Amino acid sequence: MEKEIELKNVSVKYLLKKSKRARWLRLAVYCDGSFVVTAPDGLNFEKIEEFILEKAEWVLEKLKIMKKRNNEGLFRPVSRNEYRKFKNQALKLAEEGVEFFNREYGFSYNRISIRNQKTRWGSCSRNGNLSYNCKIFLFSKELADYVIVHELCHLREFNHSKKFWLLVKKTIPNYKEIVGKIRNV
């Protein structure tokens, strides 16, 4: 259900989703600039709005970042024709990157795919499938390499624990700096 709330003198629209499976409130600002609030089914509306007001600074900051990203074009939706064009270039980049970095790691994986993802640069399934956003080829080599290695390391550590970051650091020693850059893309 579409709602609107006043946050620090700014009117913000959001989508409220009630879920029987949700245990706590969840706020999400997506790359397209949409703001979604997921709440447990029985939670009253006043508590929901109170929580949003407590997180107003965070929400406004994320909305500002996503608006900037969208204006720069990296998160704009990709047409079917663009996706076909980007897909081949991104697949070649991902396959070569995985092959290169996996010489160091020696992980086994099933397949590499390219998707038109809206909110992620990559993902790794428990079945060992690596997926990358079709727009990774638009990144600098440094950022693309980081995304490739990040998902590759999830083959061994399916989390973001200290062990995971040590694996990433093995081939991307300046990963912390790159994480900062990728957040500002």
MINU-691866 format. One record per atom (N, C-alpha, C): residue in one letter; atom name; x negated, y negated, z. Coordinates in steps of 0.1 Angstrom, whole numbers, plus 2048, in hexadecimal, padded with zeros to 3 digits. Last residue first. Example, Ala and Ser with C-alpha at 12.3 -4.5 7.8 and 13.67 -1.06 7.14 Angstrom:
<atoms>
{r S a N xx 780 yy 816 zz 847}
{r S a CA xx 777 yy 80B zz 847}
{r S a C xx 77F yy 800 zz 84F}
{r A a N xx 77C yy 839 zz 84E}
{r A a CA xx 785 yy 82D zz 84E}
{r A a C xx 77C yy 821 zz 84E}
</atoms>
This chain:
<atoms>
{r V a N xx 6DB yy 7D0 zz 7C1}
{r V a CA xx 6DD yy 7D1 zz 7B2}
{r V a C xx 6EB yy 7CC zz 7AF}
{r N a N xx 6D5 yy 7D2 zz 7DB}
{r N a CA xx 6D8 yy 7C5 zz 7D6}
{r N a C xx 6DA yy 7C4 zz 7C7}
{r R a N xx 6D0 yy 7EC zz 7DF}
{r R a CA xx 6DC yy 7E7 zz 7E6}
{r R a C xx 6DF yy 7D9 zz 7E1}
{r I a N xx 6B7 yy 7EE zz 7D2}
{r I a CA xx 6C3 yy 7F5 zz 7CC}
{r I a C xx 6D0 yy 7F0 zz 7D3}
{r K a N xx 6A6 yy 7E1 zz 7E4}
{r K a CA xx 6A9 yy 7DC zz 7D7}
{r K a C xx 6B5 yy 7E1 zz 7D0}
{r G a N xx 6A7 yy 7F2 zz 7FA}
{r G a CA xx 6AB yy 7E4 zz 7FB}
{r G a C xx 6AE yy 7DE zz 7EE}
{r V a N xx 69C yy 809 zz 7EF}
{r V a CA xx 6AA yy 809 zz 7F4}
{r V a C xx 6AF yy 7FB zz 7F5}
{r I a N xx 682 yy 7FF zz 7EA}
{r I a CA xx 68B yy 802 zz 7DF}
{r I a C xx 699 yy 803 zz 7E3}
{r E a N xx 678 yy 7FE zz 804}
{r E a CA xx 679 yy 7F2 zz 7FC}
{r E a C xx 682 yy 7F4 zz 7F0}
{r K a N xx 679 yy 819 zz 80A}
{r K a CA xx 681 yy 810 zz 812}
{r K a C xx 683 yy 803 zz 80A}
{r Y a N xx 667 yy 826 zz 7F8}
{r Y a CA xx 676 yy 828 zz 7F6}
{r Y a C xx 67E yy 81E zz 7FE}
{r N a N xx 64C yy 827 zz 7F2}
{r N a CA xx 652 yy 81A zz 7F5}
{r N a C xx 662 yy 81B zz 7F4}
{r P a N xx 647 yy 841 zz 7EA}
{r P a CA xx 642 yy 83D zz 7F7}
{r P a C xx 648 yy 82F zz 7FB}
{r I a N xx 654 yy 859 zz 7DB}
{r I a CA xx 658 yy 84A zz 7DB}
{r I a C xx 654 yy 844 zz 7E8}
{r T a N xx 64B yy 872 zz 7E1}
{r T a CA xx 649 yy 86D zz 7D4}
{r T a C xx 64C yy 85E zz 7D2}
{r K a N xx 64F yy 873 zz 7FD}
{r K a CA xx 644 yy 87B zz 7F7}
{r K a C xx 641 yy 876 zz 7E9}
{r K a N xx 666 yy 866 zz 804}
{r K a CA xx 65A yy 85F zz 806}
{r K a C xx 64E yy 866 zz 7FF}
{r V a N xx 679 yy 87B zz 802}
{r V a CA xx 679 yy 870 zz 7F8}
{r V a C xx 66C yy 869 zz 7F8}
{r L a N xx 671 yy 88A zz 819}
{r L a CA xx 670 yy 890 zz 80B}
{r L a C xx 670 yy 885 zz 800}
{r L a N xx 677 yy 878 zz 82D}
{r L a CA xx 669 yy 87C zz 82B}
{r L a C xx 667 yy 882 zz 81D}
{r W a N xx 692 yy 877 zz 82A}
{r W a CA xx 68B yy 86B zz 826}
{r W a C xx 67C yy 86E zz 825}
{r F a N xx 699 yy 891 zz 834}
{r F a CA xx 69C yy 88D zz 826}
{r F a C xx 693 yy 881 zz 822}
{r K a N xx 690 yy 890 zz 84E}
{r K a CA xx 68A yy 899 zz 845}
{r K a C xx 68C yy 895 zz 836}
{r K a N xx 6A2 yy 87D zz 859}
{r K a CA xx 693 yy 87A zz 858}
{r K a C xx 68C yy 883 zz 84E}
{r S a N xx 6C0 yy 880 zz 844}
{r S a CA xx 6B8 yy 881 zz 850}
{r S a C xx 6A9 yy 87D zz 84E}
{r H a N xx 6D6 yy 87F zz 833}
{r H a CA xx 6CC yy 874 zz 833}
{r H a C xx 6C4 yy 874 zz 840}
{r N a N xx 6DC yy 89E zz 822}
{r N a CA xx 6DF yy 894 zz 82C}
{r N a C xx 6D6 yy 888 zz 82A}
{r F a N xx 6D2 yy 8B7 zz 819}
{r F a CA xx 6DF yy 8B2 zz 815}
{r F a C xx 6E5 yy 8A8 zz 81F}
{r E a N xx 6B4 yy 8BE zz 80E}
{r E a CA xx 6BA yy 8B8 zz 81A}
{r E a C xx 6C7 yy 8B1 zz 816}
{r R a N xx 6B0 yy 8C9 zz 7F4}
{r R a CA xx 6AA yy 8D0 zz 800}
{r R a C xx 6B1 yy 8CB zz 80D}
{r L a N xx 6BF yy 8BA zz 7E4}
{r L a CA xx 6BF yy 8C8 zz 7E1}
{r L a C xx 6BA yy 8D0 zz 7ED}
{r H a N xx 6B9 yy 8A0 zz 7EA}
{r H a CA xx 6C5 yy 8A6 zz 7F0}
{r H a C xx 6C7 yy 8B5 zz 7ED}
{r C a N xx 6A4 yy 89A zz 7D9}
{r C a CA xx 6A1 yy 89E zz 7E7}
{r C a C xx 6AD yy 8A3 zz 7EE}
{r L a N xx 6B3 yy 892 zz 7C2}
{r L a CA xx 6AA yy 89E zz 7C2}
{r L a C xx 6A7 yy 8A3 zz 7D0}
{r E a N xx 6BD yy 87A zz 7CA}
{r E a CA xx 6C6 yy 885 zz 7C8}
{r E a C xx 6BF yy 892 zz 7C8}
{r H a N xx 6A4 yy 86C zz 7CC}
{r H a CA xx 6AE yy 86C zz 7D7}
{r H a C xx 6B7 yy 878 zz 7D6}
{r V a N xx 699 yy 86D zz 7B3}
{r V a CA xx 693 yy 874 zz 7BE}
{r V a C xx 69C yy 876 zz 7C9}
{r I a N xx 6AC yy 85D zz 7A4}
{r I a CA xx 6A9 yy 86B zz 7A0}
{r I a C xx 6A3 yy 873 zz 7AC}
{r V a N xx 6A9 yy 845 zz 7B2}
{r V a CA xx 6B6 yy 84B zz 7B1}
{r V a C xx 6B4 yy 85A zz 7AE}
{r Y a N xx 68D yy 83F zz 7AD}
{r Y a CA xx 692 yy 841 zz 7BA}
{r Y a C xx 69F yy 848 zz 7BA}
{r D a N xx 68D yy 83C zz 791}
{r D a CA xx 686 yy 847 zz 797}
{r D a C xx 68B yy 84A zz 7A5}
{r A a N xx 69D yy 825 zz 78F}
{r A a CA xx 6A2 yy 831 zz 789}
{r A a C xx 69B yy 83D zz 78F}
{r L a N xx 68C yy 812 zz 79B}
{r L a CA xx 699 yy 815 zz 7A1}
{r L a C xx 69E yy 822 zz 79C}
{r E a N xx 675 yy 813 zz 78A}
{r E a CA xx 674 yy 815 zz 798}
{r E a C xx 681 yy 819 zz 79F}
{r K a N xx 680 yy 80C zz 771}
{r K a CA xx 67A yy 81A zz 773}
{r K a C xx 679 yy 81D zz 782}
{r S a N xx 69F yy 7FA zz 775}
{r S a CA xx 690 yy 7FA zz 773}
{r S a C xx 68B yy 809 zz 776}
{r F a N xx 6BE yy 806 zz 767}
{r F a CA xx 6B5 yy 802 zz 772}
{r F a C xx 6A7 yy 801 zz 76D}
{r L a N xx 6CB yy 810 zz 752}
{r L a CA xx 6CA yy 802 zz 752}
{r L a C xx 6C1 yy 7FD zz 75D}
{r F a N xx 6CD yy 82B zz 757}
{r F a CA xx 6C3 yy 827 zz 74D}
{r F a C xx 6C1 yy 818 zz 74C}
{r I a N xx 6E3 yy 82D zz 767}
{r I a CA xx 6D5 yy 82D zz 76E}
{r I a C xx 6CA yy 829 zz 764}
{r K a N xx 6FD yy 82E zz 75E}
{r K a CA xx 6F6 yy 821 zz 75D}
{r K a C xx 6E8 yy 821 zz 763}
{r C a N xx 708 yy 847 zz 763}
{r C a CA xx 704 yy 844 zz 755}
{r C a C xx 6FC yy 837 zz 754}
{r N a N xx 6FC yy 855 zz 781}
{r N a CA xx 705 yy 84B zz 77B}
{r N a C xx 6FF yy 848 zz 76D}
{r Y a N xx 6F7 yy 879 zz 784}
{r Y a CA xx 6F2 yy 86B zz 784}
{r Y a C xx 6FC yy 862 zz 77D}
{r S a N xx 6F6 yy 897 zz 796}
{r S a CA xx 6FD yy 88E zz 78D}
{r S a C xx 6F8 yy 880 zz 78F}
{r L a N xx 6EB yy 8B8 zz 799}
{r L a CA xx 6E7 yy 8AA zz 79B}
{r L a C xx 6EF yy 8A1 zz 791}
{r N a N xx 6F4 yy 8D5 zz 7AB}
{r N a CA xx 6F6 yy 8CC zz 79F}
{r N a C xx 6F3 yy 8BE zz 7A2}
{r G a N xx 6F4 yy 8E6 zz 7C0}
{r G a CA xx 6E7 yy 8E2 zz 7BA}
{r G a C xx 6E9 yy 8DB zz 7AD}
{r N a N xx 70A yy 8EA zz 7CE}
{r N a CA xx 707 yy 8F4 zz 7C4}
{r N a C xx 6FA yy 8F1 zz 7BD}
{r R a N xx 70E yy 8D3 zz 7DC}
{r R a CA xx 709 yy 8DE zz 7E3}
{r R a C xx 705 yy 8EA zz 7DA}
{r S a N xx 704 yy 8B8 zz 7C6}
{r S a CA xx 70E yy 8C1 zz 7CC}
{r S a C xx 707 yy 8CC zz 7D4}
{r C a N xx 6FB yy 897 zz 7C7}
{r C a CA xx 6F5 yy 8A5 zz 7C7}
{r C a C xx 700 yy 8AE zz 7CD}
{r S a N xx 6FB yy 878 zz 7B5}
{r S a CA xx 700 yy 881 zz 7BF}
{r S a C xx 6FA yy 88F zz 7BD}
{r G a N xx 6F8 yy 854 zz 7AE}
{r G a CA xx 6F5 yy 862 zz 7AC}
{r G a C xx 6FC yy 86B zz 7B7}
{r W a N xx 703 yy 83C zz 7B2}
{r W a CA xx 6F8 yy 83D zz 7A8}
{r W a C xx 6F5 yy 84C zz 7A5}
{r R a N xx 726 yy 836 zz 7B6}
{r R a CA xx 719 yy 83C zz 7BA}
{r R a C xx 70F yy 83C zz 7AE}
{r T a N xx 73E yy 82B zz 7AE}
{r T a CA xx 739 yy 827 zz 7BB}
{r T a C xx 72B yy 82D zz 7BF}
{r K a N xx 745 yy 834 zz 795}
{r K a CA xx 748 yy 827 zz 799}
{r K a C xx 741 yy 822 zz 7A5}
{r Q a N xx 736 yy 848 zz 77C}
{r Q a CA xx 739 yy 846 zz 78A}
{r Q a C xx 73B yy 837 zz 78D}
{r N a N xx 736 yy 858 zz 763}
{r N a CA xx 739 yy 84A zz 764}
{r N a C xx 73E yy 847 zz 772}
{r R a N xx 71A yy 86F zz 764}
{r R a CA xx 728 yy 86B zz 766}
{r R a C xx 729 yy 85C zz 765}
{r I a N xx 706 yy 889 zz 75A}
{r I a CA xx 707 yy 87B zz 75A}
{r I a C xx 716 yy 878 zz 75B}
{r S a N xx 6F5 yy 8A5 zz 769}
{r S a CA xx 6FF yy 89F zz 761}
{r S a C xx 700 yy 890 zz 763}
{r I a N xx 6E1 yy 8C1 zz 76B}
{r I a CA xx 6E1 yy 8B3 zz 76C}
{r I a C xx 6EC yy 8AE zz 763}
{r R a N xx 6E3 yy 8E0 zz 77D}
{r R a CA xx 6E4 yy 8D8 zz 771}
{r R a C xx 6E4 yy 8C9 zz 775}
{r N a N xx 6D5 yy 8EF zz 793}
{r N a CA xx 6DD yy 8F5 zz 789}
{r N a C xx 6DD yy 8EC zz 77C}
{r Y a N xx 6B4 yy 8F1 zz 7A2}
{r Y a CA xx 6C1 yy 8EA zz 7A0}
{r Y a C xx 6C8 yy 8F1 zz 794}
{r S a N xx 69A yy 8F5 zz 7B9}
{r S a CA xx 6A2 yy 8FB zz 7AE}
{r S a C xx 6AF yy 8F3 zz 7AE}
{r F a N xx 67C yy 8E2 zz 7BE}
{r F a CA xx 68A yy 8E6 zz 7C2}
{r F a C xx 690 yy 8EC zz 7B6}
{r G a N xx 662 yy 8D8 zz 7BD}
{r G a CA xx 664 yy 8E6 zz 7BA}
{r G a C xx 672 yy 8EA zz 7BE}
{r Y a N xx 655 yy 8BF zz 7C2}
{r Y a CA xx 65E yy 8C5 zz 7CC}
{r Y a C xx 660 yy 8D4 zz 7CA}
{r E a N xx 644 yy 8B8 zz 7AD}
{r E a CA xx 63F yy 8B6 zz 7BB}
{r E a C xx 648 yy 8BE zz 7C5}
{r R a N xx 654 yy 8BD zz 798}
{r R a CA xx 647 yy 8C3 zz 798}
{r R a C xx 641 yy 8C3 zz 7A6}
{r N a N xx 669 yy 8AC zz 79B}
{r N a CA xx 66B yy 8B9 zz 7A0}
{r N a C xx 65E yy 8C1 zz 79F}
{r F a N xx 662 yy 895 zz 78D}
{r F a CA xx 661 yy 895 zz 79B}
{r F a C xx 662 yy 8A3 zz 7A1}
{r F a N xx 666 yy 89F zz 771}
{r F a CA xx 659 yy 899 zz 776}
{r F a C xx 658 yy 89A zz 785}
{r E a N xx 680 yy 8A8 zz 771}
{r E a CA xx 675 yy 8B1 zz 76D}
{r E a C xx 668 yy 8AC zz 773}
{r V a N xx 68D yy 890 zz 778}
{r V a CA xx 68F yy 89C zz 781}
{r V a C xx 683 yy 8A6 zz 77E}
{r G a N xx 686 yy 880 zz 761}
{r G a CA xx 683 yy 87C zz 76F}
{r G a C xx 683 yy 888 zz 779}
{r E a N xx 692 yy 88E zz 74C}
{r E a CA xx 683 yy 88C zz 74C}
{r E a C xx 67E yy 888 zz 75A}
{r E a N xx 6AD yy 88C zz 754}
{r E a CA xx 6A6 yy 899 zz 752}
{r E a C xx 697 yy 898 zz 752}
{r A a N xx 6B1 yy 870 zz 755}
{r A a CA xx 6B3 yy 879 zz 761}
{r A a C xx 6AB yy 886 zz 75F}
{r L a N xx 6AC yy 868 zz 73A}
{r L a CA xx 6A5 yy 862 zz 745}
{r L a C xx 6A5 yy 86C zz 752}
{r K a N xx 6C0 yy 877 zz 72D}
{r K a CA xx 6B2 yy 879 zz 72A}
{r K a C xx 6A9 yy 874 zz 735}
{r L a N xx 6D7 yy 86C zz 739}
{r L a CA xx 6D4 yy 87B zz 73A}
{r L a C xx 6C5 yy 87D zz 738}
{r A a N xx 6D6 yy 852 zz 730}
{r A a CA xx 6D5 yy 855 zz 73F}
{r A a C xx 6D1 yy 863 zz 741}
{r Q a N xx 6D9 yy 855 zz 715}
{r Q a CA xx 6CD yy 84F zz 71A}
{r Q a C xx 6CB yy 852 zz 728}
{r N a N xx 6F3 yy 862 zz 715}
{r N a CA xx 6E7 yy 868 zz 70F}
{r N a C xx 6DA yy 862 zz 714}
{r K a N xx 703 yy 84E zz 722}
{r K a CA xx 701 yy 85B zz 727}
{r K a C xx 6F5 yy 862 zz 722}
{r F a N xx 705 yy 836 zz 714}
{r F a CA xx 6FD yy 836 zz 720}
{r F a C xx 6F9 yy 845 zz 724}
{r K a N xx 716 yy 83F zz 6FF}
{r K a CA xx 709 yy 839 zz 6FC}
{r K a C xx 700 yy 83A zz 708}
{r R a N xx 72D yy 847 zz 70E}
{r R a CA xx 726 yy 850 zz 705}
{r R a C xx 718 yy 84C zz 701}
{r Y a N xx 732 yy 82E zz 71B}
{r Y a CA xx 72F yy 83A zz 723}
{r Y a C xx 728 yy 845 zz 71A}
{r E a N xx 73A yy 81E zz 706}
{r E a CA xx 72E yy 81B zz 70D}
{r E a C xx 729 yy 827 zz 715}
{r N a N xx 752 yy 82C zz 6FF}
{r N a CA xx 747 yy 82B zz 6F5}
{r N a C xx 739 yy 828 zz 6FC}
{r R a N xx 761 yy 828 zz 716}
{r R a CA xx 75E yy 835 zz 711}
{r R a C xx 752 yy 835 zz 708}
{r S a N xx 753 yy 80E zz 72B}
{r S a CA xx 75C yy 813 zz 721}
{r S a C xx 758 yy 821 zz 71D}
{r V a N xx 74E yy 809 zz 74D}
{r V a CA xx 747 yy 80D zz 740}
{r V a C xx 752 yy 813 zz 737}
{r P a N xx 754 yy 7EE zz 763}
{r P a CA xx 758 yy 7FB zz 75D}
{r P a C xx 751 yy 7FD zz 750}
{r R a N xx 737 yy 7DF zz 773}
{r R a CA xx 744 yy 7DE zz 76C}
{r R a C xx 747 yy 7EC zz 766}
{r F a N xx 720 yy 7E0 zz 780}
{r F a CA xx 72B yy 7E8 zz 786}
{r F a C xx 738 yy 7E7 zz 77E}
{r L a N xx 70F yy 7CF zz 772}
{r L a CA xx 70B yy 7DD zz 775}
{r L a C xx 716 yy 7E6 zz 77A}
{r G a N xx 718 yy 7B4 zz 76F}
{r G a CA xx 71C yy 7BE zz 765}
{r G a C xx 718 yy 7CC zz 768}
{r E a N xx 717 yy 79F zz 77F}
{r E a CA xx 70B yy 7A2 zz 778}
{r E a C xx 70D yy 7AE zz 76F}
{r N a N xx 730 yy 79F zz 78B}
{r N a CA xx 72D yy 794 zz 782}
{r N a C xx 720 yy 797 zz 77A}
{r N a N xx 72D yy 7B5 zz 79B}
{r N a CA xx 736 yy 7B6 zz 790}
{r N a C xx 733 yy 7AB zz 786}
{r R a N xx 71B yy 7AB zz 7AE}
{r R a CA xx 717 yy 7B6 zz 7A6}
{r R a C xx 720 yy 7B7 zz 799}
{r K a N xx 72B yy 797 zz 7BA}
{r K a CA xx 71F yy 793 zz 7B3}
{r K a C xx 71B yy 79F zz 7A9}
{r K a N xx 73F yy 7A7 zz 7C4}
{r K a CA xx 743 yy 79D zz 7BA}
{r K a C xx 737 yy 799 zz 7B3}
{r M a N xx 730 yy 7B6 zz 7D7}
{r M a CA xx 737 yy 7BD zz 7CC}
{r M a C xx 73B yy 7B3 zz 7C1}
{r I a N xx 729 yy 7A1 zz 7E9}
{r I a CA xx 71F yy 7A9 zz 7E2}
{r I a C xx 725 yy 7B0 zz 7D5}
{r K a N xx 742 yy 79A zz 7F2}
{r K a CA xx 73A yy 790 zz 7EB}
{r K a C xx 72F yy 797 zz 7E3}
{r L a N xx 74B yy 7B1 zz 7FF}
{r L a CA xx 752 yy 7AC zz 7F4}
{r L a C xx 74A yy 7A2 zz 7EB}
{r K a N xx 738 yy 7B2 zz 813}
{r K a CA xx 738 yy 7BC zz 809}
{r K a C xx 740 yy 7B8 zz 7FD}
{r E a N xx 73F yy 79B zz 822}
{r E a CA xx 731 yy 79C zz 81C}
{r E a C xx 731 yy 7A6 zz 811}
{r L a N xx 759 yy 7A1 zz 82A}
{r L a CA xx 756 yy 795 zz 821}
{r L a C xx 749 yy 796 zz 81A}
{r V a N xx 754 yy 7B7 zz 83A}
{r V a CA xx 75D yy 7B8 zz 82F}
{r V a C xx 75A yy 7AD zz 825}
{r W a N xx 744 yy 7AC zz 84F}
{r W a CA xx 73F yy 7B7 zz 846}
{r W a C xx 747 yy 7B8 zz 839}
{r E a N xx 755 yy 799 zz 85A}
{r E a CA xx 748 yy 795 zz 854}
{r E a C xx 743 yy 7A0 zz 84B}
{r A a N xx 76B yy 7AA zz 863}
{r A a CA xx 76D yy 7A0 zz 859}
{r A a C xx 760 yy 79C zz 852}
{r K a N xx 76F yy 7BD zz 876}
{r K a CA xx 765 yy 7C0 zz 86C}
{r K a C xx 765 yy 7B5 zz 861}
{r E a N xx 784 yy 7B3 zz 885}
{r E a CA xx 777 yy 7B5 zz 88C}
{r E a C xx 76C yy 7B7 zz 882}
{r L a N xx 798 yy 7B5 zz 871}
{r L a CA xx 793 yy 7A8 zz 876}
{r L a C xx 786 yy 7A8 zz 87D}
{r I a N xx 79B yy 7D1 zz 870}
{r I a CA xx 796 yy 7C9 zz 864}
{r I a C xx 791 yy 7BC zz 868}
{r F a N xx 7A6 yy 7D5 zz 88A}
{r F a CA xx 799 yy 7DB zz 886}
{r F a C xx 793 yy 7D4 zz 87A}
{r E a N xx 7BE yy 7C8 zz 887}
{r E a CA xx 7B4 yy 7C3 zz 892}
{r E a C xx 7A6 yy 7C9 zz 88E}
{r E a N xx 7CB yy 7D7 zz 874}
{r E a CA xx 7C7 yy 7C9 zz 871}
{r E a C xx 7BD yy 7C4 zz 87B}
{r I a N xx 7CE yy 7EF zz 883}
{r I a CA xx 7C7 yy 7EF zz 876}
{r I a C xx 7C2 yy 7E1 zz 873}
{r K a N xx 7DE yy 7E6 zz 898}
{r K a CA xx 7D1 yy 7EC zz 89B}
{r K a C xx 7C8 yy 7EB zz 88E}
{r E a N xx 7F5 yy 7E0 zz 88A}
{r E a CA xx 7EE yy 7D5 zz 891}
{r E a C xx 7E0 yy 7DA zz 894}
{r F a N xx 7FF yy 7F8 zz 87F}
{r F a CA xx 7F9 yy 7EE zz 876}
{r F a C xx 7F1 yy 7E3 zz 87E}
{r N a N xx 7F5 yy 816 zz 891}
{r N a CA xx 7FE yy 80B zz 88E}
{r N a C xx 7F7 yy 800 zz 886}
{r L a N xx 7EF yy 837 zz 885}
{r L a CA xx 7EA yy 82B zz 88B}
{r L a C xx 7F2 yy 81F zz 887}
{r G a N xx 7F6 yy 850 zz 87A}
{r G a CA xx 7FF yy 84A zz 885}
{r G a C xx 7FA yy 83D zz 88A}
{r D a N xx 7E3 yy 855 zz 865}
{r D a CA xx 7F1 yy 853 zz 862}
{r D a C xx 7F9 yy 84C zz 86D}
{r P a N xx 7C5 yy 842 zz 866}
{r P a CA xx 7CC yy 84E zz 86A}
{r P a C xx 7DB yy 84B zz 869}
{r A a N xx 7BC yy 82F zz 848}
{r A a CA xx 7BF yy 830 zz 856}
{r A a C xx 7C6 yy 83D zz 859}
{r T a N xx 7A7 yy 81E zz 833}
{r T a CA xx 7AD yy 82B zz 835}
{r T a C xx 7AF yy 82C zz 844}
{r V a N xx 7A6 yy 803 zz 81E}
{r V a CA xx 7A7 yy 806 zz 82C}
{r V a C xx 7AE yy 814 zz 82D}
{r V a N xx 794 yy 7F4 zz 804}
{r V a CA xx 79D yy 7FF zz 808}
{r V a C xx 79B yy 802 zz 817}
{r F a N xx 78F yy 7DD zz 7EC}
{r F a CA xx 78D yy 7DF zz 7FA}
{r F a C xx 798 yy 7E9 zz 7FF}
{r S a N xx 77D yy 7D9 zz 7CD}
{r S a CA xx 789 yy 7DD zz 7D4}
{r S a C xx 785 yy 7E0 zz 7E3}
{r G a N xx 767 yy 7D5 zz 7BE}
{r G a CA xx 76C yy 7CA zz 7C6}
{r G a C xx 778 yy 7CD zz 7CE}
{r D a N xx 75C yy 7EA zz 7B2}
{r D a CA xx 765 yy 7E2 zz 7A9}
{r D a C xx 76B yy 7D6 zz 7B1}
{r C a N xx 74F yy 7F7 zz 7C6}
{r C a CA xx 747 yy 7EF zz 7BC}
{r C a C xx 750 yy 7E7 zz 7B3}
{r Y a N xx 762 yy 7F3 zz 7E5}
{r Y a CA xx 75C yy 7FA zz 7D9}
{r Y a C xx 756 yy 7F1 zz 7CF}
{r V a N xx 761 yy 7F5 zz 806}
{r V a CA xx 761 yy 7EB zz 7FC}
{r V a C xx 75A yy 7F2 zz 7F0}
{r A a N xx 773 yy 804 zz 820}
{r A a CA xx 76B yy 806 zz 814}
{r A a C xx 76C yy 7FA zz 80B}
{r L a N xx 779 yy 80E zz 841}
{r L a CA xx 779 yy 803 zz 837}
{r L a C xx 76F yy 806 zz 82C}
{r R a N xx 78C yy 824 zz 854}
{r R a CA xx 780 yy 823 zz 84B}
{r R a C xx 783 yy 817 zz 842}
{r L a N xx 795 yy 830 zz 874}
{r L a CA xx 796 yy 826 zz 86A}
{r L a C xx 78A yy 826 zz 861}
{r W a N xx 797 yy 854 zz 879}
{r W a CA xx 793 yy 847 zz 87D}
{r W a C xx 795 yy 83D zz 871}
{r R a N xx 7A0 yy 86B zz 86E}
{r R a CA xx 79F yy 86A zz 87D}
{r R a C xx 79D yy 85C zz 882}
{r A a N xx 7B4 yy 875 zz 853}
{r A a CA xx 7AB yy 86B zz 859}
{r A a C xx 7AC yy 86B zz 868}
{r R a N xx 7C9 yy 886 zz 84B}
{r R a CA xx 7BC yy 88C zz 84E}
{r R a C xx 7B2 yy 882 zz 854}
{r K a N xx 7DE yy 876 zz 845}
{r K a CA xx 7E0 yy 880 zz 850}
{r K a C xx 7D3 yy 886 zz 854}
{r S a N xx 7DA yy 854 zz 83E}
{r S a CA xx 7D6 yy 862 zz 83B}
{r S a C xx 7D8 yy 86A zz 847}
{r K a N xx 7E2 yy 837 zz 82C}
{r K a CA xx 7E4 yy 83F zz 838}
{r K a C xx 7E1 yy 84D zz 835}
{r K a N xx 7D2 yy 81C zz 81E}
{r K a CA xx 7D5 yy 82A zz 81C}
{r K a C xx 7D7 yy 831 zz 829}
{r L a N xx 7D5 yy 7FD zz 811}
{r L a CA xx 7D6 yy 804 zz 81D}
{r L a C xx 7DA yy 812 zz 81A}
{r L a N xx 7C1 yy 7E7 zz 800}
{r L a CA xx 7CA yy 7F3 zz 7FE}
{r L a C xx 7C9 yy 7FB zz 80B}
{r Y a N xx 7C0 yy 7C3 zz 802}
{r Y a CA xx 7BA yy 7D1 zz 804}
{r Y a C xx 7C5 yy 7DB zz 802}
{r K a N xx 7B6 yy 7A2 zz 7FD}
{r K a CA xx 7BF yy 7AD zz 7FA}
{r K a C xx 7B8 yy 7BA zz 7FD}
{r V a N xx 7B0 yy 786 zz 811}
{r V a CA xx 7AA yy 792 zz 80B}
{r V a C xx 7B5 yy 79D zz 809}
{r S a N xx 7AA yy 764 zz 814}
{r S a CA xx 7B4 yy 76E zz 813}
{r S a C xx 7AE yy 77A zz 80B}
{r V a N xx 796 yy 755 zz 82C}
{r V a CA xx 796 yy 75B zz 81F}
{r V a C xx 7A1 yy 765 zz 81E}
{r N a N xx 792 yy 74D zz 846}
{r N a CA xx 798 yy 744 zz 83D}
{r N a C xx 797 yy 748 zz 82E}
{r K a N xx 789 yy 767 zz 851}
{r K a CA xx 781 yy 75A zz 852}
{r K a C xx 785 yy 751 zz 847}
{r L a N xx 7A1 yy 777 zz 840}
{r L a CA xx 794 yy 77A zz 847}
{r L a C xx 78B yy 76D zz 846}
{r E a N xx 7C1 yy 781 zz 83E}
{r E a CA xx 7B9 yy 775 zz 83F}
{r E a C xx 7AD yy 778 zz 847}
{r I a N xx 7CD yy 79B zz 829}
{r I a CA xx 7CA yy 796 zz 836}
{r I a C xx 7C1 yy 78A zz 835}
{r E a N xx 7E5 yy 7AF zz 818}
{r E a CA xx 7DC yy 7A4 zz 818}
{r E a C xx 7DA yy 79F zz 826}
{r K a N xx 7EB yy 7CF zz 807}
{r K a CA xx 7EC yy 7C5 zz 812}
{r K a C xx 7E3 yy 7BA zz 810}
{r E a N xx 7FA yy 7EA zz 7F7}
{r E a CA xx 7F2 yy 7DE zz 7F5}
{r E a C xx 7F5 yy 7D4 zz 801}
{r M a N xx 7F8 yy 80C zz 800}
{r M a CA xx 800 yy 800 zz 800}
{r M a C xx 7F7 yy 7F4 zz 800}
</atoms>
